[in-house]
């Protein structure tokens, strides 16, 4: 009798500890410097870039890439500083049978060559622990960069709010303190080849990520930045992606947001902070006619997206292209905009391809059904193993001005509600400014299909009325029990 009573009390204490841990880690204060909306800054040399994959009339797949070619050119001219933060930076190729570009190796070699050419160059590489399978596998390319003098910093994801608190509440109590090591594992790697540890598997369901994709370099007397949806990841090399490249003081805002990650992940990285403060002394006279760029992170991206949609008026045009669309606030804003007479178009990935594996279409297919029922035109990217990985909103106003938001953040709770680390940028410019015109042409070609280039297919191709997928989407989005 006493034993049963003792067991009941132990169970009660364990459950209460788990619930308290889950509530705390889902709602704890964010580390300083996150969830930022920087001021709108005048910017120079603003360029919209895109990687595109399409099929020709014979059904042959082709890829044209520009984003990392630009990143490599930016790195190759740097003399003082390179700060790069990339979510997926590894050579895992998944199960794809298609030819892939070895982006991780190219980026590694480009950084190593620049370190050899400029021995005093400060190179900071910020990465997500997914690239070492949460500490359970070695990462030879990161080790090579570290040996060459780069500061390689792995983001401390445990400092972030829990996006899957039902699991993270228990993990923080039982397993985080176990750490991990890249020694011989005995379990299959859930992300690619080789073996990994049980501790890697226990860390995986937290579903937390430093999902940013940014680059900042010195450029002449100033600084330049690249903010993108693209990863230097071999298995992702054929994905469709977008980016904005710009120079000016907004690049220092990107640098500031990366310093915040270093501050809670590696407090010893003070050298970058000192250099950043010196860099801020650089400025020049603003140009009233120049495009303006605003750096956004975490939930401030959500605020900008919803604000752009909510302020769209009848007769104005709003184009959306995104890999995952699940956030209820964004969806409701789109439906309300359609009811006001805004000219909407939504281009979605069919959520079927994942590095050689087939997915079930959640969340985009149940969301697309909801949008179409509200009268919103939807098309699907015509994917053939790759993903339609862009995250873009383009708004054209009646006064001739335009607004473009691009970056790392999918339109989901995990990406927009202060859970993942994310960076996007908001560009305000004339509708005939080059980057707006380039983004508009990119979307038009994706939506309408250029001659001999098949980018998208009609909604009916992947229309899905499954009630089970609707339930799966709603539960996954509400409680974090998903990977999107």
C-alpha positions as CSV (number, residue, x, y, z in Angstrom):
1,X,0.0,0.0,0.0
2,X,2.8,2.4,1.0
3,X,4.7,1.5,-2.1
4,X,1.7,2.2,-4.4
5,X,1.2,5.6,-2.7
6,X,4.9,6.4,-3.1
7,X,4.7,5.5,-6.8
8,X,1.7,7.7,-7.3
9,X,3.4,10.7,-5.6
10,X,6.5,10.1,-7.8
11,X,4.3,10.1,-10.9
12,X,2.6,13.3,-9.8
13,X,5.9,15.0,-9.1
14,X,7.4,13.9,-12.5
15,X,4.3,15.0,-14.4
16,X,4.2,18.4,-12.6
17,X,7.9,18.9,-13.3
18,X,7.4,18.1,-17.0
19,X,4.4,20.5,-17.3
20,X,6.2,23.3,-15.5
21,X,9.3,22.7,-17.7
22,X,7.2,22.7,-20.8
23,X,5.4,25.9,-19.9
24,X,8.6,27.7,-18.9
25,X,10.6,26.8,-22.0
26,X,7.6,27.7,-24.3
27,X,7.3,31.1,-22.8
28,X,10.7,32.1,-21.3
29,X,12.2,35.4,-22.2
30,X,14.0,35.6,-25.5
31,X,17.8,36.2,-25.5
32,X,18.7,39.8,-25.9
33,X,18.8,41.1,-29.5
34,X,16.2,38.8,-31.0
35,X,12.9,39.7,-32.6
36,X,14.2,42.9,-34.2
37,X,12.7,45.4,-36.6
38,X,15.6,47.6,-37.6
39,X,14.8,51.1,-39.0
40,X,14.3,51.5,-42.8
41,X,17.7,52.3,-44.2
42,X,18.7,53.8,-47.5
43,X,20.5,51.1,-49.4
44,X,22.8,50.9,-52.5
45,X,23.5,48.2,-55.0
46,X,20.3,46.4,-54.2
47,X,19.8,43.2,-56.3
48,X,17.2,40.5,-56.3
49,X,18.6,37.1,-57.0
50,X,17.0,33.8,-57.7
51,X,17.9,30.1,-58.2
52,X,15.4,28.4,-60.6
53,X,14.8,24.8,-61.6
54,X,12.4,24.0,-64.4
55,X,11.5,21.2,-66.9
56,X,11.7,21.8,-70.6
57,X,9.3,20.5,-73.3
58,X,11.0,17.1,-73.3
59,X,10.6,16.7,-69.5
60,X,14.3,17.4,-68.8
61,X,15.1,19.1,-65.5
62,X,17.4,22.2,-65.6
63,X,18.8,24.4,-62.8
64,X,20.1,27.9,-63.0
65,X,21.8,29.3,-59.9
66,X,22.8,32.8,-59.0
67,X,22.6,33.2,-55.2
68,X,25.8,31.4,-54.1
69,X,27.7,32.6,-57.1
70,X,27.0,36.1,-55.7
71,X,27.9,35.0,-52.2
72,X,31.2,33.6,-53.4
73,X,32.0,36.8,-55.2
74,X,31.3,38.8,-52.1
75,X,33.6,36.6,-50.0
76,X,36.3,36.8,-52.6
77,X,36.7,40.5,-52.3
78,X,36.5,40.8,-48.4
79,X,39.6,42.2,-46.7
80,X,38.5,42.6,-43.0
81,X,35.3,40.7,-42.1
82,X,33.1,37.8,-43.2
83,X,30.2,36.8,-41.0
84,X,28.1,33.9,-42.4
85,X,25.1,32.2,-40.7
86,X,23.7,29.2,-42.5
87,X,21.2,26.7,-41.3
88,X,22.1,23.7,-43.5
89,X,25.8,23.7,-44.3
90,X,26.8,20.1,-45.0
91,X,27.3,17.7,-47.9
92,X,24.5,15.3,-47.1
93,X,22.8,14.4,-50.4
94,X,19.8,12.5,-49.2
95,X,18.5,9.8,-51.6
96,X,18.4,12.1,-54.7
97,X,19.4,10.5,-58.0
98,X,19.7,13.9,-59.7
99,X,23.0,15.6,-60.2
100,X,23.8,18.0,-57.3
101,X,26.0,21.0,-56.9
102,X,28.5,20.5,-54.1
103,X,27.7,23.8,-52.5
104,X,29.0,23.0,-49.0
105,X,32.5,22.2,-50.4
106,X,32.5,25.3,-52.7
107,X,31.7,27.5,-49.7
108,X,34.3,25.8,-47.5
109,X,37.0,26.2,-50.2
110,X,36.0,29.8,-51.0
111,X,36.4,30.7,-47.3
112,X,39.7,28.8,-46.9
113,X,41.1,30.5,-50.0
114,X,40.2,33.9,-48.6
115,X,41.7,33.1,-45.3
116,X,44.9,32.2,-47.0
117,X,44.9,35.3,-49.1
118,X,44.1,37.7,-46.2
119,X,45.7,36.3,-43.0
120,X,44.2,39.2,-40.9
121,X,40.7,38.5,-42.1
122,X,38.1,37.9,-39.4
123,X,35.8,35.0,-40.5
124,X,32.9,34.0,-38.3
125,X,30.8,31.0,-39.3
126,X,27.6,30.5,-37.3
127,X,25.8,27.3,-37.8
128,X,23.0,25.1,-36.5
129,X,23.8,21.9,-34.6
130,X,21.8,19.9,-37.3
131,X,25.1,20.0,-39.3
132,X,26.7,17.7,-36.7
133,X,23.4,15.8,-36.1
134,X,23.2,17.6,-32.8
135,X,26.8,16.8,-31.8
136,X,26.6,13.1,-32.8
137,X,28.8,13.2,-36.0
138,X,32.0,15.1,-36.9
139,X,31.8,17.9,-39.5
140,X,35.2,17.8,-41.3
141,X,34.5,21.0,-43.3
142,X,33.8,23.0,-40.1
143,X,36.9,21.5,-38.4
144,X,39.0,22.6,-41.5
145,X,37.7,26.1,-41.2
146,X,38.4,26.2,-37.5
147,X,42.0,25.0,-38.1
148,X,42.5,27.7,-40.7
149,X,41.5,30.4,-38.2
150,X,37.8,30.9,-38.7
151,X,35.6,31.3,-35.6
152,X,33.0,28.5,-35.9
153,X,30.1,28.9,-33.5
154,X,27.3,26.4,-33.1
155,X,24.1,28.0,-32.0
156,X,22.8,27.2,-28.5
157,X,19.3,26.2,-29.4
158,X,18.4,25.4,-25.8
159,X,18.4,29.2,-25.2
160,X,15.4,29.6,-27.5
161,X,11.8,29.1,-26.7
162,X,10.5,25.5,-27.2
163,X,8.6,25.1,-30.4
164,X,7.6,21.5,-29.4
165,X,7.2,22.0,-25.6
166,X,5.5,18.6,-25.1
167,X,8.9,17.0,-25.9
168,X,11.3,19.8,-24.9
169,X,9.8,20.0,-21.4
170,X,11.0,16.5,-20.8
171,X,14.2,16.8,-22.7
172,X,15.4,19.8,-20.8
173,X,14.9,17.8,-17.6
174,X,16.3,14.4,-18.5
175,X,18.6,14.7,-21.5
176,X,20.1,18.1,-22.2
177,X,22.7,17.6,-19.5
178,X,23.9,14.4,-21.1
179,X,25.6,16.5,-23.9
180,X,26.8,14.6,-27.0
181,X,30.0,13.7,-28.8
182,X,30.9,12.7,-32.4
183,X,32.3,9.4,-31.4
184,X,31.1,6.1,-33.0
185,X,27.3,6.0,-32.9
186,X,25.2,2.9,-33.0
187,X,21.9,4.2,-34.5
188,X,21.2,5.2,-38.1
189,X,21.6,8.9,-38.9
190,X,18.0,10.3,-39.3
191,X,19.4,13.0,-41.7
192,X,21.7,11.1,-44.0
193,X,24.5,8.6,-44.1
194,X,26.5,7.0,-41.2
195,X,25.6,6.3,-37.6
196,X,24.9,8.6,-34.7
197,X,24.0,8.5,-31.1
198,X,20.9,8.0,-29.1
199,X,21.5,11.6,-27.7
200,X,21.2,12.9,-31.3
201,X,17.8,11.2,-31.7
202,X,16.6,12.6,-28.4
203,X,17.6,16.2,-29.4
204,X,15.9,15.9,-32.8
205,X,12.2,16.2,-31.8
206,X,12.8,19.6,-30.2
207,X,12.4,20.9,-33.8
208,X,14.3,24.1,-32.8
209,X,16.6,25.7,-35.4
210,X,18.8,28.6,-36.2
211,X,17.1,28.8,-39.6
212,X,18.8,32.0,-40.8
213,X,20.7,32.3,-44.1
214,X,22.8,35.5,-44.0
215,X,26.2,36.8,-45.2
216,X,27.9,40.1,-44.2
217,X,31.2,41.2,-45.7
218,X,33.2,44.4,-45.8
219,X,33.1,46.0,-49.3
220,X,35.4,48.9,-50.0
221,X,34.8,51.5,-47.3
222,X,31.5,50.0,-46.3
223,X,29.6,46.7,-45.9
224,X,27.4,44.5,-47.9
225,X,24.9,41.8,-47.0
226,X,23.0,38.9,-48.5
227,X,19.8,37.6,-47.0
228,X,18.4,34.5,-48.6
229,X,16.2,31.4,-48.4
230,X,19.1,29.3,-49.9
231,X,21.3,26.9,-47.9
232,X,24.9,25.8,-48.8
233,X,23.7,22.2,-48.7
234,X,24.4,19.7,-51.4
235,X,21.0,18.1,-51.3
236,X,19.3,21.5,-51.5
237,X,21.4,22.7,-54.4
238,X,18.5,22.4,-57.0
239,X,15.9,24.1,-54.9
240,X,14.2,27.2,-56.1
241,X,15.3,30.1,-53.9
242,X,15.4,33.9,-53.7
243,X,17.7,36.5,-52.1
244,X,18.3,40.2,-51.7
245,X,21.8,41.6,-51.9
246,X,22.4,45.2,-50.7
247,X,25.1,47.5,-49.4
248,X,24.9,50.3,-46.8
249,X,24.1,50.7,-43.2
250,X,21.3,48.1,-43.3
251,X,24.2,45.5,-43.7
252,X,25.3,46.6,-40.2
253,X,21.8,45.8,-38.9
254,X,22.3,42.2,-40.2
255,X,25.7,42.2,-38.4
256,X,24.0,43.4,-35.2
257,X,21.4,40.6,-35.3
258,X,24.2,38.0,-35.7
259,X,26.2,39.4,-32.8
260,X,23.1,38.7,-30.7
261,X,23.3,35.0,-31.6
262,X,27.0,34.9,-30.8
263,X,26.3,36.6,-27.4
264,X,24.2,33.7,-26.2
265,X,25.9,30.9,-28.1
266,X,29.6,31.9,-27.5
267,X,30.2,34.7,-25.0
268,X,33.9,34.6,-25.8
269,X,33.4,36.0,-29.3
270,X,34.1,39.6,-28.2
271,X,36.4,40.3,-31.2
272,X,33.5,40.5,-33.5
273,X,31.7,42.9,-31.2
274,X,34.6,45.3,-31.1
275,X,35.0,45.2,-34.9
276,X,31.2,45.7,-35.3
277,X,31.3,48.8,-33.2
278,X,34.2,50.2,-35.3
279,X,32.2,49.4,-38.4
280,X,29.3,51.4,-37.3
281,X,31.3,54.6,-37.6
282,X,31.1,54.2,-41.4
283,X,28.3,56.1,-43.1
284,X,27.5,58.4,-46.0
285,X,24.9,60.9,-47.1
286,X,21.5,59.3,-47.7
287,X,19.9,59.4,-51.1
288,X,16.2,60.2,-51.0
289,X,15.6,58.3,-54.2
290,X,17.4,55.2,-53.2
291,X,15.5,52.0,-52.2
292,X,15.1,51.5,-48.4
293,X,15.8,48.2,-46.7
294,X,14.6,47.0,-43.3
295,X,16.2,44.0,-41.5
296,X,13.6,41.9,-39.7
297,X,14.1,38.9,-37.4
298,X,11.8,36.3,-35.8
299,X,8.3,37.6,-35.0
300,X,8.9,41.0,-36.5
301,X,8.9,39.2,-39.9
302,X,5.3,38.1,-39.1
303,X,4.3,41.6,-38.2
304,X,5.7,43.0,-41.5
305,X,4.0,40.3,-43.5
306,X,0.6,40.7,-41.9
307,X,1.0,44.5,-42.0
308,X,1.7,44.4,-45.8
309,X,-1.3,42.2,-46.4
310,X,-3.7,44.1,-44.1
311,X,-2.8,47.5,-45.7
312,X,-3.3,46.2,-49.3
313,X,-6.4,47.9,-50.9
314,X,-8.8,47.0,-53.6
315,X,-7.0,47.0,-57.0
316,X,-3.5,46.5,-55.5
317,X,-1.5,43.4,-56.3
318,X,-0.2,40.9,-53.8
319,X,2.0,37.9,-54.9
320,X,3.1,35.2,-52.4
321,X,5.5,32.4,-53.1
322,X,6.5,30.2,-50.1
323,X,7.7,26.7,-49.3
324,X,5.4,26.3,-46.2
325,X,2.2,28.3,-45.6
326,X,0.6,27.4,-42.3
327,X,0.4,30.5,-40.0
328,X,-3.2,31.2,-39.1
329,X,-2.7,34.9,-38.8
330,X,-1.2,35.1,-42.3
331,X,-3.9,32.9,-43.8
332,X,-6.7,35.0,-42.2
333,X,-5.0,38.2,-43.5
334,X,-4.9,36.8,-47.0
335,X,-8.6,35.8,-46.9
336,X,-9.5,39.3,-45.7
337,X,-7.5,40.9,-48.4
338,X,-9.2,38.8,-51.1
339,X,-12.6,39.9,-49.7
340,X,-11.5,43.6,-50.0
341,X,-10.7,43.1,-53.7
342,X,-6.9,42.8,-53.5
343,X,-5.5,41.0,-56.6
344,X,-3.9,38.0,-55.0
345,X,-1.8,35.1,-56.4
346,X,-0.3,32.4,-54.2
347,X,2.4,30.0,-55.4
348,X,3.1,27.0,-53.2
349,X,5.4,24.0,-53.0
350,X,3.2,20.8,-53.2
351,X,5.2,19.5,-50.1
352,X,5.8,16.1,-51.8
353,X,9.7,16.1,-52.2
354,X,12.1,15.9,-49.3
355,X,15.6,14.8,-50.4
356,X,14.6,11.7,-52.2
357,X,11.7,10.9,-49.9
358,X,8.0,11.5,-50.6
359,X,6.0,13.7,-48.2
360,X,2.2,13.8,-47.8
361,X,1.5,17.4,-48.8
362,X,0.9,18.8,-45.3
363,X,0.6,21.7,-44.6
364,X,0.3,23.3,-48.0
365,X,-2.4,21.1,-49.5
366,X,-5.1,21.6,-46.8
367,X,-4.2,25.3,-46.6
368,X,-4.4,25.7,-50.4
369,X,-7.9,24.1,-50.3
370,X,-8.9,26.8,-47.8
371,X,-7.5,29.6,-49.9
372,X,-9.2,28.4,-53.1
373,X,-12.5,28.1,-51.2
374,X,-12.0,31.8,-50.4
375,X,-11.5,32.7,-54.1
376,X,-7.7,33.1,-53.9
377,X,-5.9,31.8,-57.1
378,X,-3.4,29.1,-56.2
379,X,-0.8,27.3,-58.3
380,X,1.7,24.6,-57.4
381,X,5.4,24.6,-58.2
382,X,6.1,21.8,-60.7
383,X,8.8,20.0,-58.6
384,X,10.8,17.0,-59.7
385,X,12.8,16.0,-56.7
386,X,13.7,19.6,-55.7
387,X,11.7,22.0,-53.5
388,X,10.1,25.3,-54.3
389,X,12.0,26.8,-51.3
390,X,11.4,30.6,-51.8
391,X,9.8,32.8,-49.1
392,X,8.6,35.9,-50.8
393,X,5.8,38.5,-50.6
394,X,5.6,41.2,-53.3
395,X,3.1,44.0,-53.0
396,X,2.4,46.6,-55.7
397,X,0.6,49.7,-54.6
398,X,-1.7,52.0,-56.6
399,X,0.7,54.9,-55.9
400,X,3.5,53.2,-57.9
401,X,5.4,52.1,-54.8
402,X,6.2,48.4,-54.1
403,X,7.1,46.4,-51.1
404,X,9.1,43.1,-51.1
405,X,9.8,40.8,-48.2
406,X,12.2,37.9,-48.7
407,X,14.5,35.8,-46.5
408,X,14.7,32.6,-44.4
409,X,11.3,32.5,-42.8
410,X,8.5,30.2,-44.0
411,X,5.0,31.4,-43.1
412,X,4.5,29.1,-40.2
413,X,4.1,29.4,-36.4
414,X,7.6,28.0,-35.9
415,X,9.2,30.5,-38.3
416,X,7.2,33.6,-37.3
417,X,6.3,33.4,-33.6
418,X,9.7,33.8,-31.9
419,X,10.7,30.2,-31.9
420,X,13.2,29.6,-34.7
421,X,16.0,32.1,-35.4
422,X,15.0,33.8,-38.7
423,X,16.2,36.8,-40.8
424,X,14.2,38.4,-43.6
425,X,14.4,41.8,-45.2
426,X,11.8,44.3,-46.3
427,X,12.5,46.5,-49.4
428,X,10.5,49.6,-50.1
429,X,11.1,51.1,-53.6
430,X,9.5,52.4,-56.7
431,X,7.6,49.8,-58.7
432,X,10.1,50.3,-61.6
433,X,13.2,50.0,-59.4
434,X,15.5,47.2,-60.7
435,X,15.1,44.8,-57.7
436,X,11.3,45.1,-57.8
437,X,11.2,44.6,-61.5
438,X,13.5,41.6,-61.1
439,X,11.3,40.1,-58.4
440,X,8.1,40.8,-60.4
441,X,9.6,39.1,-63.5
442,X,10.7,36.1,-61.4
443,X,7.2,35.6,-60.0
444,X,5.5,36.1,-63.4
445,X,7.7,33.4,-65.0
446,X,7.0,31.0,-62.1
447,X,3.3,31.6,-62.3
448,X,2.8,31.7,-66.1
449,X,5.6,29.4,-67.3
450,X,8.0,30.9,-69.7
451,X,8.4,29.3,-73.2
452,X,10.1,25.9,-72.9
453,X,10.2,26.3,-69.1
454,X,7.7,24.6,-66.9
455,X,7.7,26.1,-63.4
456,X,4.2,25.6,-62.1
457,X,1.0,23.6,-62.6
458,X,-2.7,24.3,-61.8
459,X,-4.3,23.9,-58.4
460,X,-6.2,20.8,-59.5
461,X,-2.9,18.9,-60.0
462,X,-2.4,18.5,-56.2
463,X,-5.9,19.4,-54.9
464,X,-6.5,17.4,-51.8
465,X,-9.7,17.3,-49.7
466,X,-8.5,14.9,-47.1
467,X,-10.0,15.7,-43.7
468,X,-7.2,13.7,-42.0
469,X,-4.5,16.0,-43.5
470,X,-6.6,19.0,-42.4
471,X,-6.5,17.7,-38.8
472,X,-2.8,16.8,-39.0
473,X,-2.1,20.4,-40.2
474,X,-4.1,22.1,-37.5
475,X,-2.7,20.0,-34.6
476,X,0.9,20.2,-35.9
477,X,0.7,24.0,-36.3
478,X,-1.0,24.6,-33.0
479,X,1.1,22.4,-30.8
480,X,4.5,22.2,-32.6
481,X,4.1,18.5,-33.4
482,X,5.6,18.9,-36.9
483,X,8.8,19.7,-38.7
484,X,7.4,22.8,-40.5
